[in-house]
Structures are given as C-alpha cells and as structure tokens.
Amino acid sequence: MNSRINFNRHLLHPWADLPSLGEDEATPLITRGEGVYVYNDQGRKFLDGPGGMWCMQVGYGRKEIAEAISRQALELSYASAFSVMHPKEIELATRIAKVTPGDLNRIFFTTGGSTAVDSALRLCQLANNIKGQRNRKHILCREQGYHGSTFLAASVTGKERDKSLLDTEKDLVHFLTSPLLSADPLERSEQDFCDFLIEELEETIREIGPENVMCFIAEPVLGSGGVVVPPKDYNRRAWEVVKANGIIYIADEVVTGFGRLGHWFVSQEIYGVQPDIITFAKGVTSGYLPLGGFAVSDSFVSEISHDRADGNLFSSGFTWSANPICCAAALASWDILKRENILEHVKEIGPYFQKQLKTLEEHELVREVRGIGLMAAVELQAPDKISGESLLDRDYTLGDLVDRHCYALGLMVRPLINICILSPPLVITFEQVDELIEKLRAGIQAAHIELGESY
Ligand SMILES: Cc1ncc(COP(=O)(O)O)c(C=O)c1O
C-alpha cells in the first residue's frame, strides 16, 4: 500500500495509539478532494464515507467557498471579537438566530465544537453564580455521549474507549445510561426502555438534589458514540424532566446541526425540544475552516445581564472567536445549502440511504445498522473464530480488516473500533449512495473471506 506513509516522525495525531507510536503505516495520505470524493497522493479516488468528520456538508472543492475565503482574507483577515465587530459575524449570527428554535437569539462564536461546549458550560456556571445558585454545579450527561476534547468537554464525554489516564472532572459529572435500545441487557421494549431512562434521570436528579444540578447536556442523536437514535419521545420527555427541575438544557448539535438530518437544527423540528442553549460547529463551514459556537436564549441572558449582571463579565473567548474568514466561509456554505436546496435533498435521500444500508444486516459480520438522515452506524461483530484475543482486540481486528478492504475498493470508512460511521457529504446522489453501500458490502465480504469464514 504505497500511498500510505509513516506519518509519525513529526506528527502527534488526535487519539494517537501510544504503544505503536512511530509504527503506524496505515494512515492514508490524502491530497485533494472534489464533491464526495477524496484523492490520495497516487491519484486514487475514495468515496468519503465519514464526510471528513461529520462536517463536509456541501462537499469538497467548492470554488464559491474558496473565493469567499480569499476575498475576505484580502478585505479583512482578522478582527478581535474582544473589542470590535465585523459585518460577516453580524450576518452569520443573524442567520443562525433565525433558524434556531424559540428565543435562542444570541450567538457566541468559538473555534470548534469542544470550545463551544466548554464555553456553554462555563456560561452556565457563571449564570448560576450570578443568580446566587452557587450549589448548582452538577452536570448530567450520557454514556456514549461525545462532547469534545477540552478538559470540561472531555469530562462530560461518556465514551468507554476514551476513558484513558487523561484526567477529567469526576465529582461533578454524572453519566446516565446511553439510550441505545439494542444494548439494553434486559432487552426491554422501546417503550419500557424509554420509561427506564426517564426514571433513571428523575432518580439521579433526586439523589443529587435538583438544587445542586446545573445542566443536562445531550446530543439529540449521539454521534461519535456510535450513532444512537434514542427511543421515541425520549428527548422530549428528558427535556420535560430537566425543565421541571429548573435545570439548564444544552443540546449539543455539533453533528446534527446544519442539515445532516435535513434541518438547520433538529431539537425542536424533529424532537419537540426547546433547549436553553444549542451548540454547533463542523457543518457550519462545511468543514472548510474551524468555527463553532452556541446559541443561547434571550430569557437565559436576560437573567444575567444589565441590572441583574451584578457587574460581571462573561470573561471567556478566543483569539479566533468569530474570525472574519471563517464567518465568510460559513456564509458561503450557507448560500450553497440554500440555493441547491440541500436540506430538502437530505430529507429525500436520507430514508433511501438508511433503507439500503439496512440490507447489510443480512451479513454475518454485521450486528446492527442504525441511523437517521445522513448519519448512520454499521456495527460489526467479530465471529468467535478470531480466537485468542480479548473481545475489544477482536473488534479492533475486524474494524481494521474492513477498513483495509474498503480502502482497497475506494471507500473510506475508518471505523471506530468495530463501528463504521457513515456521514457522507450532504450532496451525495442516489447513485453515490449505491456505490457507497456496494463498496461497504464488498469490503465486509472480503474481510469475511480473509477471516476464513464461508459466506
Ligand atoms: C457532538 C459533538 N460535540 C462536540 C464535538 C467536538 O468538536 P470539535 O472536534 O470541533 O472540537 C464533537 C466532535 O466530534 C461532537 O461530535
């Protein structure tokens, strides 16, 4: 595989496997992208299954975005949000406020998803301190939730694999059961499982004391934890419990925002939830430049501003907050999403994508296919035949095998252990969905053969 090189001489990549540092020959060298495809240094073409990392909404190589970035760089390359405003951030904030539900009208820009989550949590801390509710420090979140890689965002992340020796805040963070029905050890019905999750939430709040709970943070559909679509009514019922206890509800829409499920944001439109804060990132610029942020409700802000501010500042922000070039990229991506009716396209192609993917469940190596819109997970199961290894090692072996075969066939999957995450660019066509699924099927089949199983 001569397009793969040892990158570890000078790079330390996210989630670097430390035991094998410097020995990884399996990372592709990607040099170009166009539409839903990326190309390696040998010119080979790959369909981008994960869509970068859930972020390539309008696809690669958009001249319009490149030109907007270039124009903005020449016009005004930098403006410190600490002391000035610029037209692009005003325009972008106005557009975001229009598509967020209810009175989520005030936009705080950050540099990505982790900084959005971190800043939102810090605003909640500040708000409670200003309001004299200084005991409200506890945070509720879920197993399998992913919220980022800064200290606080990582602390509320509940992915088993990511619990390493990295320090996190533990005393104030409470993990609730992941709403993944198929993982319920008691194999309850969807309704019973949902009842259990809601009772667990109520019970946890009771145990901590509602007056001590700051917020509940939740992705409407858990993404990096393996595309967990919660049971029907779970999001709405959880929100109702949270609000009945005077707790702040943060919807982390870093993945689900900006069209992945066919809506700008899904909290209200799909799940009937009116959050106090919605975080966003990734798709806001279609992955062209780093940008994130959160929208917070007017009613939230009115409780801690003007006469009620008690002289306080929201002393939080970044050198790159609301960077003009990043905002220009976001506006250009937005224009494309609108002009090409991409949200409607997702509503149309999403069900087809899910239905076709579901056919992979016929394969012995596939445990479950789940998803919604243009986000899906194909969870693989290693046959017992891979012997002499721990369960986790077997899953890694299988994930690596499928990845290798798909790559050879021209499809990027890059599994999370044994879960192939699929979130292709939103502009994917019906033919390209077929191509993706046939390559994935062939990759799984080739992995099966290599494992020595008969099909
Ligand atoms: C739901 C969610 N929140 C937050 C983040 C963190 O975003 P970033 O990697 O831009 O810091 C991610 C990243 O995958 C995410 O999926």
The ligand as an SDF file (V2000), in Angstrom:
LIG
                    3D

 16 16  0  0  0  0  0  0  0  0999 V2000
  -21.4860   16.1840   19.3830 C   0  0  0  0  0  0  0  0  0  0  0  0
  -20.0910   16.7520   19.3740 C   0  0  0  0  0  0  0  0  0  0  0  0
  -19.7800   17.7630   20.2020 N   0  0  0  0  0  0  0  0  0  0  0  0
  -18.5670   18.3060   20.2200 C   0  0  0  0  0  0  0  0  0  0  0  0
  -17.5650   17.8380   19.4000 C   0  0  0  0  0  0  0  0  0  0  0  0
  -16.2100   18.4530   19.4560 C   0  0  0  0  0  0  0  0  0  0  0  0
  -15.9790   19.2170   18.3110 O   0  0  0  0  0  0  0  0  0  0  0  0
  -14.5170   19.6240   17.8460 P   0  0  0  0  0  0  0  0  0  0  0  0
  -13.8230   18.3820   17.4340 O   0  0  0  0  0  0  0  0  0  0  0  0
  -14.7790   20.5990   16.7170 O   0  0  0  0  0  0  0  0  0  0  0  0
  -13.8440   20.2970   18.9890 O   0  0  0  0  0  0  0  0  0  0  0  0
  -17.8220   16.8010   18.5270 C   0  0  0  0  0  0  0  0  0  0  0  0
  -16.7890   16.2740   17.6300 C   0  0  0  0  0  0  0  0  0  0  0  0
  -16.8860   15.2370   17.0280 O   0  0  0  0  0  0  0  0  0  0  0  0
  -19.1190   16.2180   18.5210 C   0  0  0  0  0  0  0  0  0  0  0  0
  -19.4130   15.1940   17.7190 O   0  0  0  0  0  0  0  0  0  0  0  0
  1  2  1  0
  2  3  1  0
  2 15  2  0
  3  4  2  0
  4  5  1  0
  5  6  1  0
  5 12  2  0
  6  7  1  0
  7  8  1  0
  8  9  2  0
  8 10  1  0
  8 11  1  0
 12 13  1  0
 12 15  1  0
 13 14  2  0
 15 16  1  0
M  END
$$$$
